[in-house]
Amino acid sequence: MRVEWAASRMPVLGAVRKQLSTDRPLHGLRVGACLHVTSETANLMLALADAGAEISLCASNPLSTQDDVAAALAADGMEVMAIRGEDAERYHNHIVQVLRRRPHLLVDDGGDVISSLHRDHHGISPLGATEETTTGVNRLRAMAREGALRIPVVAVNDSATKHLFDNYYGTGQSTLDGIIRSTNLLVAGSTVVVVGYGQCGQGVAVRADGLGARVIVVEVDAVRALRALMDGYRVLTAGQAAAEGDIFITVTGNRHVLAEEHLNLMKDGAILANAGHFDVEIDVKALANLAVGRRTVRPNLEEFRMDDGRRLFLVAEGRLANLGAAEGHPADVMDLSFANQALALRWLVENHGSLTSQVYVLPTELDQMVARLKIEALGGRLEELTGEQQEYMSGWRSGT
């Protein structure tokens, strides 16, 4: 029922799935997917199966799997290797198992399966791959710069209908949802420190603001910091913000942005949550070393007691708070992202003969198609240019 409910909120993917089931562009192809195993992901996998693909699916985060969804897909005959709470060894073994199926196409979220392919499985040569998230795209572009990338990859994250909606609206809502579920605290009146002000950080900040929080932004990029100031937030260094925050949310894609020096400054009762893809943004090892005692006080919430009596609370082990402590992004916004994923795989198959080993962005016309389908599903109507307006916009002679 959970998968069916998500499907009812994903009309764009439903329309793409209908077309794929008719054309079957993935017939006879093996798809290896490393994604958060959620009800939304299940609908993408079912769409790819309808397109003719044989699928192997593993988790892209040890805490993000919804076990009932994994079981439902397995019962439907799909190969699923994902268990919520799996340890690092099993997590990486599942990635290896997916690659051993010698997939023709890869669907990644975070870059783990693609990096594993390039590092340890040189005899496997997929037609191409897609990448879902900012962290993974950053890794892929680094591989391309070093000349290490040996397959074409579509950066689905860079599609406008992905990062302007999934990253902003999805991350903002689902991260606050995870923190509230794990703590049951009142956000109103608290000071929320958002570390990182990209699309995801902006979404987190505006949601915290909307719930009545006082928002402080920590940012290393001058333009983004200026944007945060003009959006009405205070901009401080992590050291300055550490003593003021009640809730800290990291969303940078970088390592140890909240480190021991910041932990030592935090007030009693501070909540630490991460919304970045990997569990490296908060220095959890330093937090554990500083603690003289630790215990689980609520599901997905652990207390670390310092020797001076202060208590710091960590959400979902420092992993993705929105998936570790909640259900991830709403289906309504994943509708856009996963429609892009399905279209990107079709585009790779149709164009693989002319593609080289680099990072591509999905063509604008497909991005626009996804947006139009969502507008129609939401009851909106898109204006159209008249012939005169089209001529004016394409010319240069008219003026004052």
Backbone hydrogen bonds, N-H to C=O, Kabsch-Sander energy under -0.5 kcal/mol:
donor,donor_aa,acceptor,acceptor_aa,energy
5,W,1,M,-2.6
6,A,2,R,-2.2
7,A,3,V,-2.2
8,S,4,E,-1.8
9,R,5,W,-0.7
9,R,6,A,-1.4
10,M,7,A,-1.6
14,G,10,M,-1.9
15,A,11,P,-2.1
16,V,12,V,-2.4
17,R,13,L,-3.2
18,K,14,G,-2.0
19,Q,15,A,-1.7
20,L,16,V,-2.7
21,S,17,R,-2.5
22,T,18,K,-1.0
23,D,19,Q,-2.5
24,R,20,L,-3.2
26,L,51,A,-1.9
27,H,24,R,-1.4
28,G,52,G,-1.3
29,L,26,L,-2.3
31,V,54,E,-3.0
32,G,30,R,-0.5
32,G,105,L,-2.9
33,A,31,V,-0.6
33,A,56,S,-3.1
34,C,107,V,-3.3
35,L,58,C,-1.9
38,T,36,H,-1.7
42,A,38,T,-2.2
43,N,39,S,-1.2
44,L,40,E,-1.4
45,M,41,T,-2.7
46,L,42,A,-2.4
47,A,43,N,-1.8
48,L,44,L,-2.3
49,A,45,M,-2.3
50,D,46,L,-2.2
51,A,47,A,-1.2
52,G,49,A,-1.7
53,A,48,L,-2.3
54,E,29,L,-2.7
55,I,53,A,-0.5
56,S,31,V,-2.4
57,L,79,E,-2.6
58,C,33,A,-2.6
59,A,81,M,-0.9
60,S,35,L,-0.7
64,S,61,N,-1.2
66,Q,37,V,-2.9
67,D,65,T,-0.8
69,V,66,Q,-0.8
70,A,66,Q,-2.2
71,A,67,D,-2.4
72,A,68,D,-1.9
73,L,69,V,-2.4
74,A,70,A,-2.2
75,A,71,A,-2.5
76,D,72,A,-1.1
77,G,74,A,-1.8
78,M,73,L,-2.2
79,E,55,I,-1.2
80,V,78,M,-0.7
81,M,57,L,-3.3
85,G,62,P,-3.1
86,E,62,P,-0.8
86,E,83,I,-1.8
91,Y,87,D,-2.6
92,H,88,A,-2.4
93,N,89,E,-2.0
94,H,90,R,-2.3
95,I,91,Y,-1.4
96,V,92,H,-2.0
97,Q,93,N,-2.4
98,V,94,H,-2.0
99,L,95,I,-2.1
100,R,96,V,-2.1
101,R,97,Q,-0.6
101,R,98,V,-1.1
102,R,99,L,-2.1
104,H,30,R,-2.1
105,L,30,R,-1.9
106,L,128,G,-1.5
107,V,32,G,-2.4
108,D,130,T,-2.7
109,D,34,C,-0.8
115,S,111,G,-2.4
116,S,112,D,-2.1
117,L,113,V,-2.0
118,H,114,I,-2.0
119,R,115,S,-2.0
120,D,116,S,-2.8
121,H,116,S,-0.6
121,H,117,L,-1.4
124,I,121,H,-1.5
127,L,104,H,-3.0
128,G,104,H,-1.0
129,A,152,P,-1.7
130,T,106,L,-1.9
131,E,154,V,-2.4
132,E,108,D,-2.2
137,V,133,T,-2.3
138,N,134,T,-2.6
139,R,135,T,-1.8
140,L,136,G,-2.4
141,R,137,V,-2.7
142,A,138,N,-1.7
143,M,139,R,-2.1
144,A,140,L,-2.5
145,R,141,R,-2.3
146,E,142,A,-1.7
147,G,144,A,-1.1
148,A,143,M,-2.6
149,L,143,M,-0.9
153,V,358,Q,-2.4
154,V,129,A,-2.7
155,A,153,V,-0.6
155,A,360,Y,-3.7
156,V,131,E,-1.0
156,V,154,V,-1.7
157,N,131,E,-1.4
158,D,155,A,-1.6
159,S,156,V,-1.9
162,K,159,S,-1.9
163,H,157,N,-0.7
163,H,159,S,-2.0
164,L,160,A,-1.5
165,F,162,K,-1.2
166,D,162,K,-2.2
167,N,162,K,-1.0
168,Y,163,H,-0.6
169,Y,165,F,-1.6
170,G,165,F,-1.8
171,T,166,D,-1.6
172,G,168,Y,-1.3
173,Q,169,Y,-2.1
174,S,170,G,-2.7
175,T,171,T,-2.1
176,L,172,G,-1.4
177,D,173,Q,-2.1
178,G,174,S,-2.3
179,I,175,T,-2.2
180,I,176,L,-2.5
181,R,177,D,-2.6
182,S,178,G,-2.1
183,T,179,I,-1.6
184,N,180,I,-3.0
187,V,185,L,-0.6
189,G,212,G,-2.4
190,S,187,V,-2.2
192,V,190,S,-0.6
192,V,214,R,-2.5
193,V,191,T,-0.5
193,V,247,I,-3.3
194,V,192,V,-0.6
194,V,216,I,-3.0
195,V,193,V,-0.6
195,V,249,I,-2.8
196,G,194,V,-0.9
196,G,218,V,-2.6
202,Q,198,G,-2.8
203,G,199,Q,-1.7
204,V,200,C,-2.2
205,A,201,G,-2.7
206,V,202,Q,-2.3
207,R,203,G,-1.6
208,A,204,V,-2.5
209,D,205,A,-2.7
210,G,206,V,-2.1
211,L,207,R,-1.3
212,G,209,D,-1.8
213,A,208,A,-2.3
214,R,190,S,-3.1
215,V,213,A,-0.6
216,I,192,V,-2.6
217,V,234,R,-3.1
218,V,194,V,-2.4
222,A,220,V,-0.5
225,A,221,D,-2.5
226,L,222,A,-2.4
227,R,223,V,-2.3
228,A,224,R,-2.3
229,L,225,A,-2.1
230,M,226,L,-2.4
231,D,227,R,-1.5
232,G,229,L,-1.4
233,Y,228,A,-2.4
234,R,215,V,-1.6
236,L,217,V,-1.7
236,L,234,R,-0.5
241,A,237,T,-2.6
242,A,238,A,-1.9
243,A,239,G,-0.6
244,E,241,A,-1.3
245,G,241,A,-2.0
246,D,191,T,-3.0
247,I,191,T,-2.1
248,F,271,I,-3.0
249,I,193,V,-3.0
250,T,273,A,-2.2
251,V,195,V,-2.8
256,H,280,V,-3.3
257,V,281,E,-1.2
258,L,281,E,-1.9
259,A,257,V,-0.5
262,H,259,A,-1.0
263,L,259,A,-2.3
264,N,260,E,-2.1
265,L,262,H,-1.2
266,M,262,H,-0.7
266,M,263,L,-0.8
267,K,242,A,-0.5
269,G,311,R,-3.1
270,A,267,K,-1.6
271,I,246,D,-2.6
272,L,313,F,-3.5
273,A,248,F,-2.5
274,N,319,R,-0.6
275,A,250,T,-3.6
276,G,250,T,-0.5
280,V,278,F,-1.2
281,E,278,F,-0.8
283,D,258,L,-2.6
284,V,282,I,-2.1
287,L,283,D,-2.0
288,A,284,V,-2.5
289,N,285,K,-2.3
290,L,286,A,-2.1
291,A,287,L,-1.2
292,V,305,R,-3.4
293,G,305,R,-1.0
295,R,303,E,-1.9
297,V,295,R,-0.6
297,V,301,L,-1.9
298,R,301,L,-1.4
301,L,298,R,-2.2
302,E,314,L,-2.4
303,E,295,R,-3.5
304,F,312,L,-3.0
305,R,293,G,-3.3
305,R,303,E,-0.5
306,M,304,F,-0.6
306,M,310,R,-3.4
307,D,290,L,-0.5
309,G,306,M,-1.8
312,L,304,F,-2.6
313,F,270,A,-2.8
314,L,302,E,-2.8
315,V,272,L,-2.7
316,A,300,N,-2.3
318,G,315,V,-2.1
319,R,316,A,-2.6
321,A,274,N,-3.1
323,L,320,L,-0.6
324,G,320,L,-3.4
325,A,321,A,-1.8
328,G,322,N,-2.7
333,V,330,P,-1.0
334,M,330,P,-1.9
335,D,331,A,-1.7
336,L,333,V,-0.9
337,S,333,V,-1.3
338,F,334,M,-2.9
339,A,335,D,-1.3
340,N,336,L,-2.1
341,Q,337,S,-1.8
342,A,338,F,-2.3
343,L,339,A,-2.3
344,A,340,N,-2.6
345,L,341,Q,-2.1
346,R,342,A,-1.8
347,W,343,L,-2.5
348,L,344,A,-2.4
349,V,345,L,-2.1
350,E,346,R,-2.5
351,N,347,W,-1.6
352,H,348,L,-1.0
354,S,351,N,-2.0
355,L,351,N,-0.5
355,L,352,H,-0.8
358,Q,356,T,-2.0
360,Y,153,V,-3.7
360,Y,358,Q,-0.6
366,L,363,P,-1.0
367,D,363,P,-1.6
368,Q,364,T,-2.9
369,M,365,E,-1.7
370,V,366,L,-2.3
371,A,367,D,-2.1
372,R,368,Q,-2.6
373,L,369,M,-2.4
374,K,370,V,-1.9
375,I,371,A,-2.5
376,E,372,R,-2.3
377,A,373,L,-2.0
378,L,374,K,-1.9
379,G,376,E,-1.3
380,G,375,I,-2.8
390,Q,386,T,-2.4
391,E,387,G,-2.2
392,Y,388,E,-2.2
393,M,389,Q,-2.4
394,S,390,Q,-1.4
395,G,391,E,-0.7
395,G,392,Y,-0.7
